[in-house]
Amino acid sequence: MNLFSRFFRSASPGALAAALLFSSFSAEAGGPLVRNVPVSPDVVKPSVQGATEYKVTLPASIAETKPKFAFQVYKEGLYTYSFPGSSTFVLNFHTTKKFDPASLNPSSISVNLKYFKDGKLKGQELISGKFVKANSDDPPTTPSTILRWKSDQTSWTSTCTGSPDSFCRIDVSLYDTLLSENGEKLDGDGDGTPGGHYRHTFTRGMQTP
């Protein structure tokens, strides 16, 4: 007597009814709830297929483009040094790239000072000077990202601040003959391409507009 026959002989009427109901449901659903389904030899299992790396191919015009930063002045400063025996203006220009000292000459910059009193222009002068090293009067010899210019001795350092009703406007132009250490022209107008003069205006006085 097999196990199935023993079950039907010893099972209670309720258990027997449940077994018959389950058997009927499985048959209507197409057989057992869990069964082994043979896989055709033509079907390739996912684990057998090798994964292919996905690569994005960009057009040559985009793939060859590299980030480029223009040679620009991004910060400037005017300093006044006035003490017995020495009265000078010092300009500092901070650049995005190191400048080439060999490209510097007196015509690389112009510093035009205008003196106003009671709101009226009373005088002006093109201030002379030279490019120098830090804490020195010697010309720069090595590339740097800080370009310094020092004026010759001038009484304007005290005149500009000598009266509450007067002030000085100092118009500075730095020309694009200035080159980076890689030979790139100064982008003075800030349009992102080499070339274009840099201009900035400073004021000095007890009260400035």
Buried (B, 14 or more C-beta within 10 A) or exposed (E): EEEEEEEEEEEEEEEBEEBEEEEEEEEEEEEEEEEEEEEEEEEEEEEEEEEEEEEEEEEEEEEEEEEEEBBBBEEBEBEBEBEEEEBBBBBBBBBBBBBBBEBBEEEBBBBBBBBBBEEEEEEBEEBEBBBBBEEEEEEBEEBBEBBBBBBEEBEBBEBBBEEEEBBBBBBBBBBBBBBBBEEBBBBBBEEEEBEBBBEBEBBBBEEBE
